[in-house]
Amino acid sequence: MPEVLKRIEAVKSVRLASSKAATKEWANKPMLFTEIRQPTQGHYLALPRVSSEHRQYVPVGFLPYTHIVGDKLQIIPDATVYHFGVMTSIMHNAWMRTICGRLGGSYSYSAKIVYNNFPWPTPTPKQTAIIETAAQAVLNARAQFPNASLADLYDPRTMPLILTKAHIKLDQAVDTAYCYQGSNEDSERVTFLFKLYQSQC
C-alpha cells in the first residue's frame, strides 16, 4: 500500500503543476481518473494506436467496459460483430496501411484520418449476416489460444493456421459486400476504395 500512496501523491503533484485549470482542480482527487473514455456498460471495440508493420492484420478486439482505456488505444463504443469484421478485414487493413501515419516503421492509426474517411460497404442483410458469422469464427479461433496475446497470434511467423483460415473467409465475405473482384494487392484495393470514397462524397 505505501507504493500506491506514493503514486497517488505523484499524481497530485503532476496535476498541481499543470497549466490547465481543469487539471489543477482534479489534484483534490488524485486517486480518480480525470477522463473515462470507455462506455459505462457493455463492451467496446479497441484497436491499438500503434501496430507493427509486419502484421497483415492490426489486432482489433472487444473489451468489457470495466477495462480502462489508456492513451495507446482507439475505441469504438457500441460496436457489433459486424463492425469488428469489417475493421479486421484485409480491406480495412489495406486502407489503413496506405492512409495512416508512421511511428518509426510501425503503423500509427488515426481515428480522424483513417477511420473517419474509411468508405464502409453497404451490404445486404444476408451479406451482413455472413460477415458476422465469419467475424465470430475469427473470435472463436482466437479463443482456442487463451494463453497467447494478440501480439503472439498476429505475428506472421507464428499466426495459427486456424486463425489464418478464419481471416481468409472473413476477407472473402467483406469483399463480397463491397462487390470487390480485384486482386489481393493493397494498391488495387485502395484504388477501389478511393473510387468508392469519391462516389460517397
N, CA, C and O of each residue as an XYZ file, in Angstrom:
804
protein
N       0.801     -1.214      0.000
C       0.000      0.000      0.000
C       0.849      1.287      0.000
O       0.426      2.281     -0.590
N       2.017      1.300      0.634
C       2.831      2.526      0.593
C       3.170      2.957     -0.834
O       3.219      4.153     -1.119
N       3.408      1.988     -1.739
C       3.744      2.323     -3.123
C       2.548      2.958     -3.838
O       2.707      3.854     -4.666
N       1.359      2.479     -3.503
C       0.142      3.052     -4.097
C      -0.024      4.493     -3.633
O      -0.331      5.378     -4.432
N       0.181      4.727     -2.331
C       0.066      6.087     -1.794
C       1.107      7.016     -2.418
O       0.829      8.187     -2.677
N       2.314      6.481     -2.659
C       3.361      7.271     -3.314
C       2.910      7.706     -4.708
O       3.097      8.853     -5.114
N       2.308      6.749     -5.430
C       1.840      7.039     -6.788
C       0.718      8.088     -6.762
O       0.679      8.980     -7.610
N      -0.185      7.978     -5.792
C      -1.278      8.948     -5.679
C      -0.725     10.347     -5.412
O      -1.197     11.323     -5.993
N       0.265     10.443     -4.542
C       0.892     11.738     -4.252
C       1.590     12.303     -5.496
O       1.569     13.509     -5.742
N       2.209     11.406     -6.273
C       2.881     11.844     -7.506
C       1.867     12.397     -8.503
O       2.126     13.400     -9.167
N       0.709     11.739     -8.605
C      -0.355     12.214     -9.497
C      -0.827     13.598     -9.044
O      -1.029     14.495     -9.862
N      -0.997     13.753     -7.743
C      -1.430     15.051     -7.199
C      -0.427     16.153     -7.569
O      -0.824     17.247     -7.971
N       0.863     15.861     -7.433
C       1.903     16.846     -7.743
C       1.879     17.236     -9.218
O       1.996     18.413     -9.559
N       1.724     16.231    -10.095
C       1.682     16.499    -11.535
C       0.477     17.369    -11.880
O       0.584     18.296    -12.684
N      -0.653     17.072    -11.279
C      -1.860     17.853    -11.559
C      -1.732     19.294    -11.059
O      -2.158     20.227    -11.739
N      -1.153     19.471     -9.887
C      -0.966     20.818     -9.349
C      -0.014     21.645    -10.209
O      -0.141     22.867    -10.292
N       0.936     20.972    -10.845
C       1.930     21.665    -11.680
C       1.417     21.972    -13.081
O       2.080     22.672    -13.846
N       0.231     21.449    -13.424
C      -0.316     21.653    -14.763
C      -0.696     23.117    -14.992
O      -1.052     23.833    -14.056
N      -0.614     23.543    -16.246
C      -1.024     24.902    -16.605
C      -2.531     24.984    -16.858
O      -3.084     26.075    -16.995
N      -3.187     23.829    -16.917
C      -4.623     23.798    -17.170
C      -5.399     23.840    -15.854
O      -5.143     23.050    -14.944
N      -6.337     24.760    -15.767
C      -7.128     24.925    -14.537
C      -7.925     23.670    -14.210
O      -8.021     23.268    -13.050
N      -8.495     23.054    -15.242
C      -9.309     21.850    -15.015
C      -8.476     20.721    -14.421
O      -8.950     19.983    -13.557
N      -7.232     20.587    -14.885
C      -6.344     19.542    -14.360
C      -5.984     19.841    -12.913
O      -5.934     18.930    -12.087
N      -5.733     21.116    -12.595
C      -5.406     21.501    -11.211
C      -6.547     21.169    -10.254
O      -6.318     20.758     -9.117
N      -7.781     21.353    -10.731
C      -8.938     21.046     -9.886
C      -8.967     19.570     -9.500
O      -9.393     19.211     -8.402
N      -8.507     18.722    -10.421
C      -8.503     17.284    -10.159
C      -7.398     16.872     -9.191
O      -7.339     15.710     -8.788
N      -6.526     17.796     -8.811
C      -5.483     17.474     -7.826
C      -6.094     17.108     -6.485
O      -5.468     16.412     -5.685
N      -7.318     17.575     -6.231
C      -8.005     17.238     -4.974
C      -8.492     15.792     -4.952
O      -8.846     15.262     -3.898
N      -8.508     15.158     -6.128
C      -8.957     13.759     -6.237
C      -7.914     12.966     -7.021
O      -8.222     12.456     -8.098
N      -6.698     12.851     -6.511
C      -5.621     12.216     -7.285
C      -5.792     10.718     -7.487
O      -5.096     10.109     -8.301
N      -6.728     10.123     -6.738
C      -6.934      8.682     -6.890
C      -7.945      8.342     -7.993
O      -8.192      7.168     -8.270
N      -8.528      9.372     -8.621
C      -9.530      9.155     -9.665
C      -8.989      9.527    -11.035
O      -8.156     10.425    -11.161
N      -9.465      8.834    -12.058
C      -9.136      9.194    -13.429
C      -9.858     10.489    -13.790
O     -11.000     10.698    -13.380
N      -9.210     11.345    -14.543
C      -9.859     12.591    -14.972
C     -10.714     12.377    -16.216
O     -11.680     13.108    -16.435
N     -10.376     11.402    -17.015
C     -11.127     11.139    -18.240
C     -11.466      9.658    -18.325
O     -10.577      8.806    -18.335
N     -12.754      9.363    -18.386
C     -13.206      7.987    -18.588
C     -13.744      7.915    -20.009
O     -14.804      8.466    -20.307
N     -13.021      7.243    -20.871
C     -13.372      7.268    -22.296
C     -14.162      6.059    -22.751
O     -14.771      6.089    -23.820
N     -14.167      4.996    -21.963
C     -14.901      3.820    -22.382
C     -16.366      3.917    -21.939
O     -16.692      4.706    -21.052
N     -17.249      3.119    -22.550
C     -18.667      3.157    -22.162
C     -18.846      2.753    -20.699
O     -17.936      2.196    -20.085
N     -19.996      3.032    -20.161
C     -20.277      2.700    -18.759
C     -20.965      1.341    -18.611
O     -21.276      0.912    -17.500
N     -21.193      0.687    -19.715
C     -21.753     -0.670    -19.676
C     -21.431     -1.386    -20.985
O     -21.018     -0.767    -21.966
N     -21.627     -2.700    -20.977
C     -21.388     -3.485    -22.193
C     -19.918     -3.618    -22.527
O     -19.090     -3.864    -21.650
N     -19.600     -3.454    -23.797
C     -18.224     -3.601    -24.262
C     -17.935     -2.570    -25.358
O     -18.827     -1.857    -25.816
N     -16.694     -2.516    -25.753
C     -16.297     -1.623    -26.833
C     -15.251     -2.315    -27.685
O     -14.586     -3.250    -27.240
N     -15.116     -1.844    -28.915
C     -14.107     -2.375    -29.825
C     -12.848     -1.537    -29.667
O     -12.899     -0.309    -29.737
N     -11.727     -2.197    -29.456
C     -10.465     -1.490    -29.229
C      -9.460     -1.859    -30.305
O      -9.380     -3.010    -30.736
N      -8.690     -0.860    -30.732
C      -7.590     -1.128    -31.648
C      -6.410     -0.260    -31.236
O      -6.596      0.858    -30.756
N      -5.209     -0.767    -31.421
C      -4.036     -0.022    -30.966
C      -3.758      1.200    -31.826
O      -3.982      1.183    -33.037
N      -3.270      2.255    -31.197
C      -2.863      3.442    -31.946
C      -1.633      3.140    -32.800
O      -1.477      3.677    -33.897
N      -0.762      2.271    -32.277
C       0.469      1.921    -32.993
C       0.547      0.406    -33.106
O       0.326     -0.307    -32.127
N       0.859     -0.080    -34.297
C       0.928     -1.522    -34.529
C       2.074     -1.844    -35.491
O       2.389     -1.059    -36.386
N       2.683     -2.998    -35.292
C       3.837     -3.404    -36.101
C       3.513     -3.464    -37.592
O       2.453     -3.939    -37.999
N       4.441     -2.978    -38.378
C       4.280     -3.010    -39.844
C       4.415     -4.408    -40.419
O       4.153     -4.619    -41.604
N       4.821     -5.366    -39.597
C       4.997     -6.734    -40.077
C       3.689     -7.526    -40.080
O       3.615     -8.603    -40.673
N       2.666     -7.000    -39.423
C       1.394     -7.714    -39.349
C       0.542     -7.470    -40.588
O       0.489     -6.361    -41.119
N      -0.121     -8.528    -41.035
C      -1.079     -8.358    -42.128
C      -2.384     -7.751    -41.608
O      -3.068     -7.011    -42.314
N      -2.709     -8.084    -40.359
C      -3.934     -7.587    -39.732
C      -3.585     -6.875    -38.430
O      -2.893     -7.436    -37.581
N      -4.055     -5.651    -38.271
C      -3.903     -4.971    -36.986
C      -4.855     -5.655    -36.003
O      -6.038     -5.813    -36.304
N      -4.356     -6.061    -34.835
C      -5.223     -6.764    -33.888
C      -6.315     -5.862    -33.314
O      -6.028     -4.888    -32.619
N      -7.542     -6.193    -33.609
C      -8.709     -5.469    -33.126
C      -9.476     -6.429    -32.230
O      -9.543     -7.622    -32.526
N     -10.055     -5.934    -31.140
C     -10.783     -6.846    -30.274
C     -11.766     -6.139    -29.357
O     -11.710     -4.923    -29.172
N     -12.670     -6.930    -28.787
C     -13.653     -6.409    -27.844
C     -13.087     -6.428    -26.432
O     -12.399     -7.370    -26.040
N     -13.384     -5.373    -25.672
C     -13.026     -5.311    -24.261
C     -14.263     -4.915    -23.464
O     -15.088     -4.141    -23.948
N     -14.400     -5.441    -22.238
C     -15.548     -5.039    -21.403
C     -15.370     -3.606    -20.904
O     -14.248     -3.110    -20.806
N     -16.469     -2.956    -20.593
C     -16.420     -1.553    -20.159
C     -15.586     -1.352    -18.900
O     -15.153     -0.236    -18.613
N     -15.360     -2.430    -18.146
C     -14.577     -2.321    -16.914
C     -13.083     -2.136    -17.180
O     -12.334     -1.793    -16.266
N     -12.642     -2.359    -18.416
C     -11.236     -2.126    -18.776
C     -11.042     -0.640    -19.083
O     -11.696     -0.095    -19.972
N     -10.152      0.003    -18.353
C      -9.895      1.421    -18.535
C      -9.112      1.644    -19.834
O      -8.117      0.970    -20.098
N      -9.577      2.593    -20.630
C      -8.915      2.907    -21.895
C      -7.745      3.855    -21.630
O      -7.919      4.939    -21.074
N      -6.564      3.429    -22.035
C      -5.396      4.289    -21.928
C      -5.168      5.041    -23.230
O      -5.945      4.924    -24.178
N      -4.092      5.811    -23.259
C      -3.834      6.640    -24.445
C      -3.271      5.857    -25.618
O      -3.041      6.432    -26.682
N      -3.044      4.564    -25.452
C      -2.491      3.748    -26.541
C      -3.578      3.030    -27.341
O      -3.280      2.275    -28.267
N      -4.849      3.272    -26.975
C      -5.955      2.601    -27.660
C      -6.902      3.596    -28.310
O      -7.128      4.694    -27.800
N      -7.449      3.187    -29.444
C      -8.599      3.843    -30.057
C      -9.790      2.941    -29.756
O      -9.644      1.719    -29.741
N     -10.965      3.519    -29.516
C     -12.124      2.675    -29.230
C     -13.326      3.057    -30.093
O     -13.464      4.187    -30.560
N     -14.189      2.054    -30.280
C     -15.469      2.272    -30.949
C     -16.543      1.758    -29.995
O     -16.736      0.546    -29.892
N     -17.244      2.647    -29.297
C     -18.308      2.207    -28.389
C     -19.462      1.584    -29.179
O     -19.689      1.924    -30.340
N     -20.172      0.685    -28.542
C     -21.379      0.082    -29.134
C     -21.129     -0.627    -30.461
O     -22.049     -0.788    -31.263
N     -19.899     -1.047    -30.695
C     -19.593     -1.766    -31.939
C     -20.183     -3.174    -31.900
O     -20.319     -3.779    -30.836
N     -20.526     -3.675    -33.074
C     -21.089     -5.021    -33.200
C     -20.042     -5.959    -33.804
O     -18.947     -5.537    -34.177
N     -20.401     -7.223    -33.890
C     -19.515     -8.197    -34.528
C     -19.327     -7.838    -36.004
O     -18.268     -8.094    -36.578
N     -20.349     -7.249    -36.611
C     -20.216     -6.787    -37.999
C     -19.113     -5.731    -38.106
O     -18.262     -5.814    -38.992
N     -19.123     -4.746    -37.215
C     -18.088     -3.706    -37.230
C     -16.706     -4.321    -37.024
O     -15.747     -3.957    -37.705
N     -16.613     -5.257    -36.080
C     -15.351     -5.956    -35.862
C     -14.896     -6.626    -37.150
O     -13.721     -6.560    -37.510
N     -15.835     -7.274    -37.844
C     -15.498     -7.999    -39.064
C     -14.913     -7.111    -40.139
O     -13.910     -7.462    -40.760
N     -15.532     -5.961    -40.367
C     -15.022     -5.043    -41.394
C     -13.701     -4.429    -40.949
O     -12.771     -4.302    -41.746
N     -13.617     -4.045    -39.664
C     -12.405     -3.395    -39.159
C     -11.184     -4.311    -39.197
O     -10.059     -3.841    -39.366
N     -11.401     -5.610    -39.040
C     -10.268     -6.535    -39.019
C     -10.032     -7.191    -40.372
O      -9.167     -8.057    -40.505
N     -10.800     -6.779    -41.376
C     -10.655     -7.355    -42.719
C      -9.420     -6.810    -43.430
O      -8.870     -5.777    -43.048
N      -8.999     -7.519    -44.459
C      -7.851     -7.077    -45.256
C      -8.189     -5.775    -45.992
O      -7.295     -4.984    -46.292
N      -9.463     -5.554    -46.280
C      -9.869     -4.324    -46.964
C      -9.576     -3.112    -46.080
O      -8.973     -2.139    -46.533
N      -9.995     -3.174    -44.845
C      -9.726     -2.050    -43.934
C      -8.233     -1.939    -43.649
O      -7.708     -0.831    -43.538
N      -7.550     -3.061    -43.530
C      -6.113     -3.022    -43.250
C      -5.321     -2.441    -44.424
O      -4.327     -1.745    -44.216
N      -5.755     -2.720    -45.646
C      -5.092     -2.127    -46.822
C      -5.263     -0.611    -46.805
O      -4.319      0.129    -47.083
N      -6.464     -0.154    -46.481
C      -6.744      1.270    -46.363
C      -5.860      1.894    -45.273
O      -5.241      2.939    -45.476
N      -5.820      1.232    -44.123
C      -5.034      1.733    -43.001
C      -3.560      1.840    -43.369
O      -2.920      2.848    -43.071
N      -3.016      0.813    -44.010
C      -1.591      0.819    -44.353
C      -1.234      1.971    -45.300
O      -0.113      2.478    -45.278
N      -2.191      2.375    -46.123
C      -1.949      3.444    -47.096
C      -2.188      4.832    -46.497
O      -1.450      5.772    -46.790
N      -3.208      4.956    -45.668
C      -3.659      6.267    -45.187
C      -2.969      6.699    -43.890
O      -2.759      7.892    -43.667
N      -2.621      5.751    -43.050
C      -2.139      6.107    -41.707
C      -0.753      6.746    -41.726
O      -0.027      6.685    -42.718
N      -0.414      7.358    -40.596
C       0.939      7.864    -40.407
C       1.841      6.741    -39.927
O       1.417      5.589    -39.832
N       3.066      7.077    -39.630
C       4.032      6.086    -39.145
C       4.713      6.585    -37.879
O       4.946      7.782    -37.708
N       5.024      5.652    -37.006
C       5.851      5.915    -35.840
C       7.037      4.980    -35.976
O       6.934      3.791    -35.673
N       8.170      5.517    -36.433
C       9.255      4.641    -36.856
C       8.759      3.922    -38.102
O       8.356      4.558    -39.075
N       8.791      2.598    -38.067
C       8.246      1.826    -39.177
C       6.818      1.373    -38.915
O       6.136      0.925    -39.837
N       6.352      1.483    -37.670
C       5.039      0.962    -37.280
C       3.903      1.842    -37.783
O       4.078      3.037    -38.022
N       2.731      1.224    -37.938
C       1.538      1.959    -38.345
C       1.016      2.775    -37.168
O       0.950      2.281    -36.042
N       0.648      4.010    -37.429
C       0.084      4.887    -36.404
C      -1.348      5.218    -36.813
O      -1.576      6.018    -37.721
N      -2.304      4.597    -36.138
C      -3.717      4.676    -36.531
C      -4.359      5.952    -35.993
O      -4.323      6.216    -34.791
N      -4.938      6.729    -36.878
C      -5.635      7.959    -36.504
C      -7.124      7.806    -36.792
O      -7.520      7.476    -37.910
N      -7.944      8.050    -35.771
C      -9.387      7.964    -35.973
C      -9.852      9.008    -36.986
O     -10.710      8.724    -37.822
N      -9.292     10.207    -36.914
C      -9.722     11.284    -37.801
C      -9.346     11.014    -39.253
O     -10.130     11.274    -40.165
N      -8.145     10.494    -39.457
C      -7.667     10.315    -40.827
C      -8.050      8.955    -41.404
O      -8.531      8.876    -42.535
N      -7.843      7.898    -40.646
C      -8.072      6.543    -41.170
C      -9.533      6.135    -41.030
O     -10.194      5.822    -42.020
N     -10.032      6.140    -39.807
C     -11.384      5.621    -39.545
C     -12.469      6.515    -40.139
O     -13.365      6.023    -40.825
N     -12.401      7.807    -39.885
C     -13.478      8.709    -40.317
C     -13.600      8.821    -41.834
O     -14.658      9.195    -42.342
N     -12.533      8.501    -42.561
C     -12.571      8.588    -44.021
C     -12.726      7.229    -44.698
O     -12.769      7.144    -45.926
N     -12.809      6.180    -43.905
C     -12.908      4.838    -44.471
C     -14.287      4.624    -45.098
O     -15.301      4.790    -44.420
N     -14.339      4.259    -46.378
C     -15.636      4.025    -47.028
C     -16.179      2.628    -46.704
O     -15.691      1.623    -47.222
N     -17.175      2.588    -45.857
C     -17.766      1.316    -45.449
C     -18.604      0.726    -46.585
O     -19.108      1.461    -47.434
N     -18.752     -0.585    -46.600
C     -19.618     -1.197    -47.617
C     -21.086     -0.956    -47.279
O     -21.412     -0.525    -46.173
N     -21.954     -1.231    -48.220
C     -23.402     -1.156    -47.977
C     -23.979     -2.550    -48.237
O     -24.589     -2.790    -49.279
N     -23.784     -3.459    -47.291
C     -24.168     -4.848    -47.516
C     -25.670     -5.073    -47.419
O     -26.399     -4.302    -46.795
N     -26.100     -6.134    -48.045
C     -27.482     -6.587    -47.873
C     -27.576     -7.245    -46.493
O     -26.548     -7.564    -45.897
N     -28.781     -7.450    -45.983
C     -28.912     -8.153    -44.694
C     -28.228     -9.532    -44.710
O     -27.636     -9.947    -43.714
N     -28.314    -10.226    -45.834
C     -27.682    -11.540    -45.938
C     -26.156    -11.409    -45.868
O     -25.493    -12.192    -45.189
N     -25.608    -10.422    -46.570
C     -24.159    -10.216    -46.551
C     -23.683     -9.816    -45.153
O     -22.613    -10.235    -44.711
N     -24.485     -9.003    -44.462
C     -24.146     -8.616    -43.084
C     -24.075     -9.851    -42.200
O     -23.145    -10.000    -41.408
N     -25.048    -10.730    -42.334
C     -25.085    -11.951    -41.525
C     -23.877    -12.842    -41.817
O     -23.318    -13.451    -40.904
N     -23.475    -12.918    -43.085
C     -22.314    -13.740    -43.463
C     -21.035    -13.147    -42.866
O     -20.172    -13.882    -42.385
N     -20.916    -11.819    -42.897
C     -19.751    -11.164    -42.284
C     -19.734    -11.432    -40.781
O     -18.682    -11.735    -40.218
N     -20.879    -11.322    -40.136
C     -20.959    -11.561    -38.691
C     -20.547    -12.987    -38.341
O     -19.836    -13.211    -37.362
N     -20.995    -13.946    -39.142
C     -20.636    -15.348    -38.897
C     -19.135    -15.554    -39.073
O     -18.500    -16.228    -38.262
N     -18.572    -14.980    -40.125
C     -17.135    -15.118    -40.380
C     -16.312    -14.392    -39.312
O     -15.257    -14.875    -38.902
N     -16.802    -13.228    -38.863
C     -16.109    -12.483    -37.814
C     -16.118    -13.250    -36.502
O     -15.122    -13.269    -35.778
N     -17.240    -13.877    -36.200
C     -17.321    -14.678    -34.972
C     -16.373    -15.866    -35.047
O     -15.817    -16.284    -34.032
N     -16.188    -16.409    -36.240
C     -15.242    -17.517    -36.416
C     -13.810    -17.064    -36.117
O     -13.014    -17.839    -35.589
N     -13.482    -15.819    -36.450
C     -12.161    -15.280    -36.100
C     -12.019    -15.195    -34.585
O     -10.992    -15.585    -34.029
N     -13.050    -14.686    -33.921
C     -13.015    -14.595    -32.459
C     -12.927    -15.984    -31.825
O     -12.217    -16.177    -30.838
N     -13.647    -16.942    -32.392
C     -13.612    -18.311    -31.875
C     -12.233    -18.940    -32.061
O     -11.753    -19.670    -31.194
N     -11.602    -18.651    -33.199
C     -10.254    -19.179    -33.446
C      -9.263    -18.603    -32.438
O      -8.403    -19.321    -31.928
N      -9.385    -17.320    -32.154
C      -8.519    -16.696    -31.140
C      -8.712    -17.349    -29.772
O      -7.755    -17.580    -29.033
N      -9.971    -17.638    -29.457
C     -10.297    -18.187    -28.137
C      -9.671    -19.560    -27.897
O      -9.571    -20.007    -26.754
N      -9.255    -20.220    -28.956
C      -8.599    -21.523    -28.799
C      -7.178    -21.398    -28.258
O      -6.536    -22.400    -27.941
N      -6.692    -20.157    -28.156
C      -5.328    -19.920    -27.666
C      -5.374    -18.914    -26.507
O      -4.873    -17.796    -26.626
N      -5.982    -19.326    -25.380
C      -6.212    -18.382    -24.276
C      -4.934    -17.840    -23.641
O      -4.963    -16.786    -23.004
N      -3.833    -18.533    -23.802
C      -2.583    -18.078    -23.186
C      -1.727    -17.228    -24.135
O      -0.647    -16.765    -23.767
N      -2.221    -17.034    -25.343
C      -1.470    -16.240    -26.326
C      -2.009    -14.819    -26.364
O      -3.221    -14.609    -26.325
N      -1.121    -13.855    -26.440
C      -1.539    -12.459    -26.587
C      -1.896    -12.211    -28.053
O      -1.574    -13.017    -28.926
N      -2.564    -11.089    -28.310
C      -2.854    -10.736    -29.701
C      -1.565    -10.513    -30.482
O      -1.503    -10.784    -31.681
N      -0.537    -10.017    -29.797
C       0.767     -9.842    -30.462
C       1.311    -11.188    -30.928
O       1.874    -11.293    -32.018
N       1.140    -12.220    -30.096
C       1.587    -13.564    -30.472
C       0.753    -14.107    -31.630
O       1.285    -14.644    -32.601
N      -0.565    -13.955    -31.507
C      -1.465    -14.524    -32.512
C      -1.294    -13.880    -33.883
O      -1.488    -14.537    -34.907
N      -0.931    -12.594    -33.909
C      -0.832    -11.885    -35.183
C       0.602    -11.676    -35.651
O       0.851    -10.916    -36.587
N       1.534    -12.345    -35.002
C       2.905    -12.377    -35.503
C       2.897    -13.263    -36.746
O       2.537    -14.435    -36.646
N       3.282    -12.746    -37.914
C       3.204    -13.544    -39.144
C       4.014    -14.834    -39.092
O       3.757    -15.764    -39.856
N       5.004    -14.889    -38.181
C       5.820    -16.103    -38.071
C       5.127    -17.189    -37.260
O       5.461    -18.367    -37.387
N       4.152    -16.796    -36.418
C       3.541    -17.767    -35.509
C       2.021    -17.785    -35.555
O       1.390    -18.470    -34.750
N       1.420    -17.045    -36.483
C      -0.040    -16.967    -36.561
C      -0.623    -18.358    -36.793
O      -0.269    -19.012    -37.774
N      -1.511    -18.825    -35.909
C      -2.065    -20.177    -36.055
C      -2.830    -20.335    -37.375
O      -3.488    -19.408    -37.846
N      -2.723    -21.523    -37.951
C      -3.361    -21.795    -39.240
C      -4.875    -21.612    -39.166
O      -5.485    -21.094    -40.102
N      -5.482    -22.034    -38.060
C      -6.942    -21.916    -37.937
C      -7.373    -20.448    -37.942
O      -8.442    -20.112    -38.452
N      -6.543    -19.582    -37.375
C      -6.847    -18.151    -37.364
C      -6.639    -17.550    -38.759
O      -7.429    -16.716    -39.204
N      -5.588    -17.971    -39.435
C      -5.333    -17.504    -40.802
C      -6.507    -17.870    -41.707
O      -6.984    -17.039    -42.481
N      -6.971    -19.122    -41.608
C      -8.095    -19.571    -42.440
C      -9.372    -18.799    -42.126
O     -10.138    -18.468    -43.031
N      -9.604    -18.513    -40.847
C     -10.793    -17.749    -40.454
C     -10.743    -16.340    -41.045
O     -11.762    -15.812    -41.490
N      -9.559    -15.737    -41.045
C      -9.416    -14.401    -41.625
C      -9.635    -14.417    -43.137
O     -10.231    -13.491    -43.686
N      -9.163    -15.449    -43.800
C      -9.355    -15.540    -45.254
C     -10.847    -15.597    -45.582
O     -11.303    -14.941    -46.518
N     -11.600    -16.373    -44.818
C     -13.054    -16.465    -45.045
C     -13.735    -15.127    -44.761
O     -14.645    -14.715    -45.479
N     -13.280    -14.459    -43.704
C     -13.836    -13.142    -43.390
C     -13.534    -12.154    -44.511
O     -14.403    -11.381    -44.915
N     -12.303    -12.182    -45.009
C     -11.923    -11.282    -46.109
C     -12.806    -11.510    -47.332
O     -13.217    -10.560    -47.999
N     -13.088    -12.763    -47.616
C     -13.943    -13.082    -48.761
C     -15.357    -12.539    -48.562
O     -15.979    -12.040    -49.499
N     -15.856    -12.643    -47.324
C     -17.206    -12.146    -47.017
C     -17.270    -10.628    -47.153
O     -18.236    -10.089    -47.692
N     -16.243     -9.943    -46.664
C     -16.208     -8.476    -46.754
C     -16.048     -8.041    -48.213
O     -16.698     -7.093    -48.653
N     -15.190     -8.729    -48.959
C     -15.015     -8.407    -50.382
C     -16.337     -8.525    -51.132
O     -16.644     -7.698    -51.990
N     -17.111     -9.545    -50.810
C     -18.412     -9.741    -51.460
C     -19.340     -8.582    -51.155
O     -20.069     -8.124    -52.035
N     -19.325     -8.098    -49.913
C     -20.179     -6.970    -49.533
C     -19.787     -5.703    -50.291
O     -20.634     -4.854    -50.567
N     -18.511     -5.579    -50.624
C     -18.035     -4.435    -51.409
C     -18.224     -4.644    -52.918
O     -18.034     -3.713    -53.701
N     -18.594     -5.855    -53.320
C     -18.624     -6.219    -54.745
C     -17.224     -6.070    -55.344
O     -17.070     -5.693    -56.506
N     -16.211     -6.370    -54.533
C     -14.822     -6.234    -54.984
C     -14.375     -7.524    -55.664
O     -14.531     -8.614    -55.113
N     -13.818     -7.388    -56.869
C     -13.371     -8.551    -57.621
C     -11.924     -8.414    -58.085
O     -11.474     -9.141    -58.971
N     -11.202     -7.476    -57.479
C      -9.823     -7.260    -57.879
C      -8.862     -8.210    -57.196
O      -9.274     -9.201    -56.593
N      -7.578     -7.902    -57.292
C      -6.538     -8.752    -56.712
C      -6.417     -8.487    -55.215
O      -7.129     -7.652    -54.656
N      -5.511     -9.205    -54.585
C      -5.295     -9.050    -53.152
C      -4.235     -7.995    -52.853
O      -3.862     -7.809    -51.695
N      -3.747     -7.306    -53.877
C      -2.734     -6.274    -53.679
C      -3.346     -5.042    -53.013
O      -4.436     -4.598    -53.374
N      -2.617     -4.499    -52.031
C      -3.104     -3.302    -51.344
C      -3.395     -2.170    -52.321
O      -4.404     -1.478    -52.184
N      -2.521     -1.977    -53.304
C      -2.676     -0.857    -54.234
C      -3.995     -0.944    -54.995
O      -4.663      0.068    -55.210
N      -4.365     -2.150    -55.399
C      -5.616     -2.310    -56.148
C      -6.822     -2.126    -55.236
O      -7.828     -1.535    -55.629
N      -6.709     -2.639    -54.014
C      -7.800     -2.467    -53.047
C      -8.013     -0.984    -52.729
O      -9.147     -0.506    -52.687
N      -6.916     -0.268    -52.508
C      -7.029      1.140    -52.127
C      -7.534      1.987    -53.291
O      -8.285      2.938    -53.077
N      -7.134      1.659    -54.510
C      -7.679      2.355    -55.679
C      -9.189      2.180    -55.726
O      -9.923      3.136    -55.978
N      -9.648      0.966    -55.485
C     -11.081      0.678    -55.432
C     -11.758      1.495    -54.336
O     -12.816      2.085    -54.557
N     -11.139      1.528    -53.145
C     -11.728      2.250    -52.009
C     -11.764      3.759    -52.249
O     -12.719      4.423    -51.845
N     -10.736      4.309    -52.902
C     -10.743      5.740    -53.204
C     -11.878      6.094    -54.166
O     -12.527      7.131    -54.023
N     -12.106      5.222    -55.143
C     -13.223      5.462    -56.074
C     -14.550      5.425    -55.322
O     -15.444      6.232    -55.579
N     -14.669      4.473    -54.383
C     -15.884      4.379    -53.572
C     -16.027      5.612    -52.687
O     -17.124      6.149    -52.533
N     -14.923      6.055    -52.109
C     -14.921      7.254    -51.266
C     -15.408      8.478    -52.056
O     -16.214      9.268    -51.567
N     -14.902      8.614    -53.283
C     -15.299      9.756    -54.120
C     -16.786      9.698    -54.462
O     -17.466     10.723    -54.520
N     -17.274      8.487    -54.685
C     -18.694      8.349    -55.044
C     -19.609      8.627    -53.858
O     -20.777      8.969    -54.039
N     -19.077      8.480    -52.638
C     -19.881      8.715    -51.437
C     -19.841     10.166    -50.976
O     -20.618     10.559    -50.105
N     -18.939     10.973    -51.554
C     -18.814     12.383    -51.137
C     -19.931     13.238    -51.719
O     -19.979     14.443    -51.471
